[in-house]
Amino acid sequence: MGGGPQNMNAMIRQAQKMQEDMKKKQEELEQMEFTTTSGGGMVEVVISGKKEIRSISLKPEIVDPEDIEMLQDLMVAAVNEAIRSVEEKSAAEMEKITGNLNIPGMF
């Protein structure tokens, strides 16, 4: 036999290590902050790795009472870009750990 039970134990240990590494990396990512802008820097959004908005900053010249819709659109664009940034970074970091292994329920 080719060391069946020993090989299985090694695979289980490797999977447990991968799981521990992923949990640690997720905790690190949650502590990070991501900053994105829209409208050429007129709207800035800071978001945590937990996808919680920390702040939204507006340049005074973007505030036009006659064009609230544009401001709303720029804010939505900045928030969506911030969320994409967090998701892309998370996926890239997890891929480093899993070696592009497809694990259901993970990113």
MMTF fields as JSON, N, C-alpha, C and O atoms, coordinates in Angstrom:
{
  "mmtfVersion": "1.0.0",
  "mmtfProducer": "UNKNOWN",
  "numBonds": 427,
  "numAtoms": 428,
  "numGroups": 107,
  "numChains": 1,
  "numModels": 1,
  "chainsPerModel": [1],
  "groupsPerChain": [107],
  "chainIdList": ["A"],
  "bondAtomList": [4, 2, 8, 6, 12, 10, 16, 14, 20, 18, 24, 22, 28, 26, 32, 30, 36, 34, 40, 38, 44, 42, 48, 46, 52, 50, 56, 54, 60, 58, 64, 62, 68, 66, 72, 70, 76, 74, 80, 78, 84, 82, 88, 86, 92, 90, 96, 94, 100, 98, 104, 102, 108, 106, 112, 110, 116, 114, 120, 118, 124, 122, 128, 126, 132, 130, 136, 134, 140, 138, 144, 142, 148, 146, 152, 150, 156, 154, 160, 158, 164, 162, 168, 166, 172, 170, 176, 174, 180, 178, 184, 182, 188, 186, 192, 190, 196, 194, 200, 198, 204, 202, 208, 206, 212, 210, 216, 214, 220, 218, 224, 222, 228, 226, 232, 230, 236, 234, 240, 238, 244, 242, 248, 246, 252, 250, 256, 254, 260, 258, 264, 262, 268, 266, 272, 270, 276, 274, 280, 278, 284, 282, 288, 286, 292, 290, 296, 294, 300, 298, 304, 302, 308, 306, 312, 310, 316, 314, 320, 318, 324, 322, 328, 326, 332, 330, 336, 334, 340, 338, 344, 342, 348, 346, 352, 350, 356, 354, 360, 358, 364, 362, 368, 366, 372, 370, 376, 374, 380, 378, 384, 382, 388, 386, 392, 390, 396, 394, 400, 398, 404, 402, 408, 406, 412, 410, 416, 414, 420, 418, 424, 422],
  "bondOrderList": [1, 1, 1, 1, 1, 1, 1, 1, 1, 1, 1, 1, 1, 1, 1, 1, 1, 1, 1, 1, 1, 1, 1, 1, 1, 1, 1, 1, 1, 1, 1, 1, 1, 1, 1, 1, 1, 1, 1, 1, 1, 1, 1, 1, 1, 1, 1, 1, 1, 1, 1, 1, 1, 1, 1, 1, 1, 1, 1, 1, 1, 1, 1, 1, 1, 1, 1, 1, 1, 1, 1, 1, 1, 1, 1, 1, 1, 1, 1, 1, 1, 1, 1, 1, 1, 1, 1, 1, 1, 1, 1, 1, 1, 1, 1, 1, 1, 1, 1, 1, 1, 1, 1, 1, 1, 1],
  "groupList": [{"groupName": "MET", "atomNameList": ["N", "CA", "C", "O"], "elementList": ["N", "C", "C", "O"], "formalChargeList": [0, 0, 0, 0], "bondAtomList": [1, 0, 2, 1, 3, 2], "bondOrderList": [1, 1, 2], "singleLetterCode": "M", "chemCompType": "L-PEPTIDE LINKING"}, {"groupName": "GLY", "atomNameList": ["N", "CA", "C", "O"], "elementList": ["N", "C", "C", "O"], "formalChargeList": [0, 0, 0, 0], "bondAtomList": [1, 0, 2, 1, 3, 2], "bondOrderList": [1, 1, 2], "singleLetterCode": "G", "chemCompType": "PEPTIDE LINKING"}, {"groupName": "PRO", "atomNameList": ["N", "CA", "C", "O"], "elementList": ["N", "C", "C", "O"], "formalChargeList": [0, 0, 0, 0], "bondAtomList": [1, 0, 2, 1, 3, 2], "bondOrderList": [1, 1, 2], "singleLetterCode": "P", "chemCompType": "L-PEPTIDE LINKING"}, {"groupName": "GLN", "atomNameList": ["N", "CA", "C", "O"], "elementList": ["N", "C", "C", "O"], "formalChargeList": [0, 0, 0, 0], "bondAtomList": [1, 0, 2, 1, 3, 2], "bondOrderList": [1, 1, 2], "singleLetterCode": "Q", "chemCompType": "L-PEPTIDE LINKING"}, {"groupName": "ASN", "atomNameList": ["N", "CA", "C", "O"], "elementList": ["N", "C", "C", "O"], "formalChargeList": [0, 0, 0, 0], "bondAtomList": [1, 0, 2, 1, 3, 2], "bondOrderList": [1, 1, 2], "singleLetterCode": "N", "chemCompType": "L-PEPTIDE LINKING"}, {"groupName": "ALA", "atomNameList": ["N", "CA", "C", "O"], "elementList": ["N", "C", "C", "O"], "formalChargeList": [0, 0, 0, 0], "bondAtomList": [1, 0, 2, 1, 3, 2], "bondOrderList": [1, 1, 2], "singleLetterCode": "A", "chemCompType": "L-PEPTIDE LINKING"}, {"groupName": "ILE", "atomNameList": ["N", "CA", "C", "O"], "elementList": ["N", "C", "C", "O"], "formalChargeList": [0, 0, 0, 0], "bondAtomList": [1, 0, 2, 1, 3, 2], "bondOrderList": [1, 1, 2], "singleLetterCode": "I", "chemCompType": "L-PEPTIDE LINKING"}, {"groupName": "ARG", "atomNameList": ["N", "CA", "C", "O"], "elementList": ["N", "C", "C", "O"], "formalChargeList": [0, 0, 0, 0], "bondAtomList": [1, 0, 2, 1, 3, 2], "bondOrderList": [1, 1, 2], "singleLetterCode": "R", "chemCompType": "L-PEPTIDE LINKING"}, {"groupName": "LYS", "atomNameList": ["N", "CA", "C", "O"], "elementList": ["N", "C", "C", "O"], "formalChargeList": [0, 0, 0, 0], "bondAtomList": [1, 0, 2, 1, 3, 2], "bondOrderList": [1, 1, 2], "singleLetterCode": "K", "chemCompType": "L-PEPTIDE LINKING"}, {"groupName": "GLU", "atomNameList": ["N", "CA", "C", "O"], "elementList": ["N", "C", "C", "O"], "formalChargeList": [0, 0, 0, 0], "bondAtomList": [1, 0, 2, 1, 3, 2], "bondOrderList": [1, 1, 2], "singleLetterCode": "E", "chemCompType": "L-PEPTIDE LINKING"}, {"groupName": "ASP", "atomNameList": ["N", "CA", "C", "O"], "elementList": ["N", "C", "C", "O"], "formalChargeList": [0, 0, 0, 0], "bondAtomList": [1, 0, 2, 1, 3, 2], "bondOrderList": [1, 1, 2], "singleLetterCode": "D", "chemCompType": "L-PEPTIDE LINKING"}, {"groupName": "LEU", "atomNameList": ["N", "CA", "C", "O"], "elementList": ["N", "C", "C", "O"], "formalChargeList": [0, 0, 0, 0], "bondAtomList": [1, 0, 2, 1, 3, 2], "bondOrderList": [1, 1, 2], "singleLetterCode": "L", "chemCompType": "L-PEPTIDE LINKING"}, {"groupName": "PHE", "atomNameList": ["N", "CA", "C", "O"], "elementList": ["N", "C", "C", "O"], "formalChargeList": [0, 0, 0, 0], "bondAtomList": [1, 0, 2, 1, 3, 2], "bondOrderList": [1, 1, 2], "singleLetterCode": "F", "chemCompType": "L-PEPTIDE LINKING"}, {"groupName": "THR", "atomNameList": ["N", "CA", "C", "O"], "elementList": ["N", "C", "C", "O"], "formalChargeList": [0, 0, 0, 0], "bondAtomList": [1, 0, 2, 1, 3, 2], "bondOrderList": [1, 1, 2], "singleLetterCode": "T", "chemCompType": "L-PEPTIDE LINKING"}, {"groupName": "SER", "atomNameList": ["N", "CA", "C", "O"], "elementList": ["N", "C", "C", "O"], "formalChargeList": [0, 0, 0, 0], "bondAtomList": [1, 0, 2, 1, 3, 2], "bondOrderList": [1, 1, 2], "singleLetterCode": "S", "chemCompType": "L-PEPTIDE LINKING"}, {"groupName": "VAL", "atomNameList": ["N", "CA", "C", "O"], "elementList": ["N", "C", "C", "O"], "formalChargeList": [0, 0, 0, 0], "bondAtomList": [1, 0, 2, 1, 3, 2], "bondOrderList": [1, 1, 2], "singleLetterCode": "V", "chemCompType": "L-PEPTIDE LINKING"}],
  "groupTypeList": [0, 1, 1, 1, 2, 3, 4, 0, 4, 5, 0, 6, 7, 3, 5, 3, 8, 0, 3, 9, 10, 0, 8, 8, 8, 3, 9, 9, 11, 9, 3, 0, 9, 12, 13, 13, 13, 14, 1, 1, 1, 0, 15, 9, 15, 15, 6, 14, 1, 8, 8, 9, 6, 7, 14, 6, 14, 11, 8, 2, 9, 6, 15, 10, 2, 9, 10, 6, 9, 0, 11, 3, 10, 11, 0, 15, 5, 5, 15, 4, 9, 5, 6, 7, 14, 15, 9, 9, 8, 14, 5, 5, 9, 0, 9, 8, 6, 13, 1, 4, 11, 4, 6, 2, 1, 0, 12],
  "groupIdList": [1, 2, 3, 4, 5, 6, 7, 8, 9, 10, 11, 12, 13, 14, 15, 16, 17, 18, 19, 20, 21, 22, 23, 24, 25, 26, 27, 28, 29, 30, 31, 32, 33, 34, 35, 36, 37, 38, 39, 40, 41, 42, 43, 44, 45, 46, 47, 48, 49, 50, 51, 52, 53, 54, 55, 56, 57, 58, 59, 60, 61, 62, 63, 64, 65, 66, 67, 68, 69, 70, 71, 72, 73, 74, 75, 76, 77, 78, 79, 80, 81, 82, 83, 84, 85, 86, 87, 88, 89, 90, 91, 92, 93, 94, 95, 96, 97, 98, 99, 100, 101, 102, 103, 104, 105, 106, 107],
  "secStructList": [7, 7, 7, 2, 2, 2, 2, 2, 2, 2, 2, 2, 2, 2, 2, 2, 2, 2, 2, 2, 2, 2, 2, 2, 2, 2, 2, 2, 2, 2, 2, 7, 3, 3, 3, 3, 3, 3, 6, 6, 6, 6, 3, 3, 3, 3, 3, 3, 6, 6, 1, 7, 3, 3, 3, 3, 3, 3, 7, 4, 4, 4, 7, 7, 6, 6, 7, 2, 2, 2, 2, 2, 2, 2, 2, 2, 2, 2, 2, 2, 2, 2, 2, 2, 2, 2, 2, 2, 2, 2, 2, 2, 2, 2, 2, 2, 2, 2, 6, 6, 7, 7, 7, 6, 6, 7, 7],
  "xCoordList": [0.837, 0.0, 0.873, 2.012, 0.333, 1.084, 0.973, 0.973, 0.878, 0.816, -0.52, -0.574, -1.591, -2.937, -3.314, -3.554, -3.38, -3.793, -2.834, -3.278, -1.548, -0.591, -0.794, -0.746, -1.021, -1.256, -2.533, -2.577, -3.561, -4.835, -4.632, -5.161, -3.876, -3.604, -2.839, -3.111, -1.891, -1.133, -2.059, -1.925, -2.987, -3.934, -4.838, -5.141, -5.266, -6.124, -5.36, -5.908, -4.116, -3.288, -3.087, -3.136, -2.861, -2.668, -3.947, -3.88, -5.09, -6.37, -6.611, -7.102, -6.274, -6.44, -5.523, -5.931, -4.294, -3.351, -3.874, -3.8, -4.403, -4.955, -6.122, -6.244, -6.964, -8.108, -7.637, -8.194, -6.62, -6.076, -5.471, -5.665, -4.737, -4.13, -5.199, -5.046, -6.279, -7.356, -8.04, -8.373, -8.244, -8.885, -7.996, -8.489, -6.708, -5.773, -5.746, -5.77, -5.696, -5.668, -6.966, -6.938, -8.1, -9.383, -9.387, -9.875, -8.854, -8.773, -7.881, -8.194, -6.774, -5.884, -6.605, -6.517, -7.311, -8.031, -9.103, -9.323, -9.763, -10.823, -10.272, -11.008, -9.005, -8.38, -7.899, -7.571, -7.859, -7.353, -8.393, -9.592, -7.895, -8.759, -8.45, -7.3, -9.488, -9.372, -9.971, -11.046, -9.285, -9.763, -9.966, -9.073, -11.144, -11.435, -12.054, -12.549, -12.015, -12.597, -13.436, -13.331, -14.267, -14.996, -15.088, -14.796, -15.495, -15.619, -14.296, -14.234, -13.235, -11.925, -11.441, -10.737, -11.821, -11.382, -12.354, -12.072, -13.477, -14.457, -15.152, -15.546, -15.298, -15.911, -14.903, -14.37, -14.642, -13.709, -14.412, -15.101, -14.229, -14.829, -13.721, -12.842, -13.778, -12.879, -13.749, -14.756, -13.326, -14.101, -13.166, -11.981, -13.706, -12.901, -12.94, -13.749, -12.061, -12.065, -13.32, -13.576, -14.101, -15.389, -16.511, -17.683, -16.124, -17.062, -17.974, -19.146, -17.426, -18.145, -17.566, -16.353, -18.429, -17.984, -17.475, -18.187, -16.229, -15.642, -15.863, -16.127, -15.751, -15.991, -16.286, -15.898, -16.992, -17.232, -16.876, -17.395, -15.98, -15.56, -15.961, -15.824, -16.458, -16.878, -16.097, -15.92, -15.629, -15.03, -16.181, -17.214, -16.018, -17.116, -17.679, -18.883, -16.821, -17.304, -18.22, -18.877, -18.275, -19.161, -20.595, -21.523, -20.775, -22.111, -22.831, -22.548, -23.76, -24.561, -26.026, -26.543, -26.701, -28.11, -28.995, -30.079, -28.535, -29.311, -29.09, -29.815, -28.081, -27.76, -27.436, -26.336, -28.39, -28.224, -28.028, -27.302, -28.659, -28.553, -27.113, -26.695, -26.352, -24.957, -24.166, -23.375, -24.375, -23.683, -24.053, -23.189, -25.313, -25.75, -25.086, -24.628, -25.035, -24.41, -22.931, -22.424, -22.23, -20.805, -20.58, -19.61, -21.463, -21.327, -21.555, -20.821, -22.556, -22.819, -21.624, -21.197, -21.08, -19.924, -18.73, -18.041, -18.483, -17.342, -17.533, -16.587, -18.729, -18.998, -18.861, -18.255, -19.421, -19.314, -17.867, -17.468, -17.077, -15.663, -14.927, -14.045, -15.28, -14.661, -14.957, -14.063, -16.197, -16.575, -15.822, -15.331, -15.727, -14.975, -13.512, -12.916, -12.946, -11.542, -11.338, -10.38, -12.233, -12.142, -12.285, -11.513, -13.257, -13.491, -12.324, -11.935, -11.765, -10.631, -9.411, -8.735, -9.125, -7.983, -8.195, -7.274, -9.401, -9.705, -9.529, -8.917, -10.066, -9.958, -8.501, -8.086, -7.725, -6.315, -5.533, -4.702, -5.786, -5.072, -5.462, -4.602, -6.724, -7.162, -6.615, -6.287, -6.521, -5.975, -4.518, -4.063, -3.785, -2.398, -2.326, -1.398, -3.304, -3.319, -3.796, -3.21, -4.861, -5.477, -4.854, -5.126, -4.027, -3.438, -4.48, -4.379, -5.502, -6.581, -7.454, -8.138, -7.439, -8.299, -9.715, -9.923, -10.667, -12.058, -12.706, -12.981, -12.946, -13.562, -14.951, -15.066, -16.012, -17.37, -17.582, -17.151, -18.257, -18.56, -17.469, -17.653, -16.344, -15.248, -15.102, -14.817, -15.29, -15.128, -15.536, -15.466],
  "yCoordList": [-1.191, 0.0, 1.242, 1.214, 2.322, 3.559, 4.502, 5.716, 3.99, 4.862, 5.562, 6.717, 4.886, 5.467, 6.3, 7.497, 5.721, 6.503, 7.661, 8.736, 7.454, 8.529, 9.662, 10.837, 9.305, 10.3, 11.091, 12.308, 10.387, 11.039, 12.0, 13.112, 11.587, 12.469, 13.708, 14.806, 13.549, 14.694, 15.65, 16.866, 15.124, 15.964, 16.72, 17.894, 16.047, 16.686, 17.81, 18.894, 17.567, 18.603, 19.785, 20.94, 19.489, 20.553, 21.39, 22.616, 20.738, 21.452, 22.303, 23.427, 21.782, 22.544, 23.771, 24.851, 23.603, 24.718, 25.783, 26.977, 25.348, 26.277, 27.049, 28.259, 26.357, 26.993, 28.022, 29.117, 27.683, 28.614, 29.837, 30.966, 29.608, 30.708, 31.632, 32.853, 31.044, 31.843, 32.682, 33.844, 32.097, 32.842, 34.006, 35.114, 33.769, 34.814, 35.935, 37.114, 35.564, 36.565, 37.365, 38.578, 36.709, 37.415, 38.44, 39.556, 38.071, 39.014, 40.204, 41.341, 39.947, 41.031, 41.949, 43.172, 41.365, 42.156, 43.026, 44.162, 42.497, 43.255, 44.496, 45.46, 44.486, 45.628, 46.694, 47.81, 46.355, 47.281, 48.345, 48.17, 49.452, 50.493, 50.679, 50.573, 50.957, 51.174, 52.539, 52.874, 53.324, 54.646, 54.685, 54.32, 55.129, 55.272, 56.644, 57.291, 57.07, 58.355, 58.212, 57.23, 59.21, 59.321, 60.797, 61.663, 61.068, 62.457, 63.19, 64.37, 62.494, 63.133, 63.56, 64.561, 62.795, 63.098, 63.98, 64.367, 64.297, 65.16, 64.443, 65.073, 63.124, 62.314, 61.252, 60.537, 61.15, 60.153, 59.302, 59.817, 57.987, 57.047, 56.219, 55.704, 56.1, 55.212, 54.096, 54.338, 52.853, 51.678, 50.7, 50.619, 49.966, 48.954, 47.65, 47.476, 46.742, 45.417, 44.626, 43.59, 45.107, 44.481, 45.059, 44.725, 45.944, 46.619, 47.578, 47.739, 48.209, 49.233, 50.585, 50.788, 51.508, 52.839, 53.561, 53.685, 54.039, 54.793, 56.286, 57.0, 56.757, 58.186, 58.431, 57.659, 59.542, 60.045, 61.527, 62.275, 61.945, 63.342, 63.917, 63.268, 65.15, 65.832, 67.132, 67.862, 67.422, 68.726, 69.731, 69.433, 70.903, 71.89, 72.196, 72.411, 72.216, 72.591, 71.549, 71.839, 70.342, 69.316, 69.496, 68.936, 70.267, 70.46, 71.56, 72.747, 71.141, 72.057, 71.762, 70.722, 72.67, 72.426, 72.198, 71.625, 72.641, 72.471, 71.093, 70.708, 70.345, 69.052, 68.003, 67.45, 67.742, 66.745, 65.348, 64.531, 65.072, 63.745, 63.392, 62.249, 64.35, 64.079, 63.71, 62.767, 64.444, 64.15, 62.753, 61.99, 62.434, 61.098, 60.016, 59.003, 60.23, 59.257, 59.082, 57.961, 60.191, 60.115, 59.387, 58.641, 59.593, 58.904, 57.408, 56.6, 57.04, 55.617, 54.991, 53.891, 55.691, 55.167, 54.965, 53.949, 55.913, 55.804, 54.654, 53.915, 54.496, 53.403, 52.054, 51.127, 51.946, 50.678, 50.345, 49.185, 51.335, 51.098, 50.67, 49.812, 51.258, 50.878, 49.416, 48.674, 49.006, 47.61, 46.676, 45.631, 47.046, 46.229, 46.096, 45.027, 47.185, 47.145, 46.137, 45.364, 46.146, 45.199, 43.776, 42.898, 43.536, 42.183, 41.681, 40.518, 42.545, 42.138, 41.806, 40.807, 42.632, 42.383, 41.086, 40.279, 40.882, 39.66, 38.427, 37.444, 38.482, 37.333, 37.048, 35.889, 38.093, 37.903, 37.301, 36.417, 37.762, 37.247, 35.805, 35.002, 35.461, 34.086, 33.147, 31.994, 33.656, 32.832, 32.48, 31.391, 33.398, 33.111, 31.925, 31.119, 31.827, 30.757, 29.445, 28.388, 29.527, 28.298, 27.824, 26.708, 28.646, 28.262, 28.117, 27.241, 28.998, 28.997, 27.753, 27.395, 27.091, 25.941, 26.456, 27.379, 25.904, 26.341, 25.736, 24.537, 26.577, 26.112, 26.73, 27.947, 25.922, 26.448, 27.29, 26.922, 28.431, 29.292, 30.274, 31.101, 30.214, 31.133, 32.073, 31.629, 33.337, 34.393, 33.92, 34.681],
  "zCoordList": [0.0, 0.0, 0.0, 0.464, -0.52, -0.679, 0.498, 0.299, 1.727, 2.9, 3.032, 3.454, 2.68, 2.651, 3.858, 3.703, 5.078, 6.244, 6.549, 6.952, 6.364, 6.623, 5.628, 5.994, 4.37, 3.34, 3.65, 3.474, 4.111, 4.451, 5.619, 5.601, 6.631, 7.771, 7.336, 7.822, 6.432, 5.923, 5.175, 5.31, 4.395, 3.671, 4.636, 4.422, 5.696, 6.689, 7.388, 7.589, 7.756, 8.394, 7.455, 7.877, 6.184, 5.194, 5.052, 4.956, 5.039, 4.933, 6.175, 6.068, 7.345, 8.577, 8.583, 9.011, 8.111, 8.028, 7.075, 7.368, 5.933, 4.962, 5.581, 5.387, 6.314, 6.96, 7.988, 8.064, 8.773, 9.748, 9.063, 9.514, 7.973, 7.221, 6.642, 6.654, 6.138, 5.566, 6.64, 6.409, 7.797, 8.889, 9.321, 9.532, 9.453, 9.845, 8.813, 9.167, 7.534, 6.462, 6.453, 6.245, 6.674, 6.708, 7.838, 7.66, 8.986, 10.104, 9.749, 10.102, 9.054, 8.625, 7.64, 7.749, 6.689, 5.695, 6.345, 5.927, 7.357, 8.022, 8.725, 8.937, 9.083, 9.75, 8.761, 9.163, 7.486, 6.473, 6.128, 6.35, 5.577, 5.042, 3.564, 3.138, 2.791, 1.36, 1.052, 1.551, 0.238, -0.134, -1.641, -2.406, -2.061, -3.483, -3.722, -2.799, -4.981, -5.34, -6.598, -7.333, -6.824, -8.086, -8.431, -7.606, -9.656, -10.088, -10.076, -9.729, -10.454, -10.482, -9.105, -8.969, -8.082, -6.722, -5.954, -4.82, -6.544, -5.872, -4.714, -3.733, -4.835, -3.784, -3.381, -4.23, -2.085, -1.574, -0.528, 0.352, -0.639, 0.302, 0.93, 0.24, 2.255, 2.987, 3.547, 4.212, 3.256, 3.662, 4.36, 4.036, 5.315, 6.005, 5.23, 4.318, 5.602, 4.999, 5.316, 4.703, 6.267, 6.582, 5.722, 5.897, 4.781, 3.884, 4.643, 4.3, 5.674, 6.42, 6.038, 6.105, 5.636, 5.249, 6.488, 7.485, 6.417, 7.529, 7.361, 8.329, 6.101, 5.864, 4.394, 3.518, 4.153, 2.814, 2.858, 3.686, 1.955, 1.888, 0.54, -0.497, 0.574, -0.642, -0.783, 0.192, -1.995, -2.276, -2.361, -2.96, -1.776, -1.764, -3.152, -3.299, -4.161, -5.499, -6.133, -7.132, -5.569, -6.128, -5.643, -6.225, -4.593, -4.01, -4.789, -4.626, -5.631, -6.446, -6.151, -6.559, -5.445, -5.1, -6.329, -6.22, -7.481, -8.71, -9.345, -10.262, -8.852, -9.48, -8.415, -8.388, -7.555, -6.488, -7.088, -6.521, -8.207, -8.816, -9.176, -8.988, -9.688, -10.03, -8.779, -8.796, -7.707, -6.449, -5.954, -5.524, -6.018, -5.599, -6.452, -5.925, -7.762, -8.66, -8.347, -8.348, -8.078, -7.754, -6.436, -6.3, -5.466, -4.185, -4.352, -3.783, -5.121, -5.385, -6.091, -5.739, -7.091, -7.832, -6.904, -6.995, -6.02, -5.109, -4.122, -3.847, -3.595, -2.65, -3.356, -2.818, -4.552, -5.294, -5.609, -5.511, -5.984, -6.265, -4.995, -5.049, -3.863, -2.596, -2.272, -1.862, -2.453, -2.196, -3.135, -2.708, -4.42, -5.378, -4.962, -5.089, -4.469, -4.031, -2.907, -2.926, -1.937, -0.822, -1.337, -0.951, -2.198, -2.707, -3.552, -3.442, -4.39, -5.214, -4.359, -4.607, -3.359, -2.477, -1.704, -1.581, -1.184, -0.432, -1.306, -0.888, -2.52, -3.425, -3.766, -3.792, -4.027, -4.378, -3.219, -3.428, -2.014, -0.843, -0.551, -0.188, -0.697, -0.451, -1.522, -1.243, -2.751, -3.831, -3.554, -3.905, -2.923, -2.561, -1.599, -1.663, -0.718, 0.281, -0.333, -0.099, -1.117, -1.64, -2.941, -3.383, -3.558, -4.831, -5.918, -6.777, -5.875, -6.858, -6.753, -7.712, -5.6, -5.338, -5.142, -4.354, -5.814, -5.723, -4.478, -4.433, -3.467, -2.23, -2.129, -1.992, -2.193, -2.139, -0.883, 0.21, -1.062, 0.061, 0.405, 1.299, -0.269, -0.002, -1.185, -2.297, -0.965, -1.952, -3.31, -4.275]
}
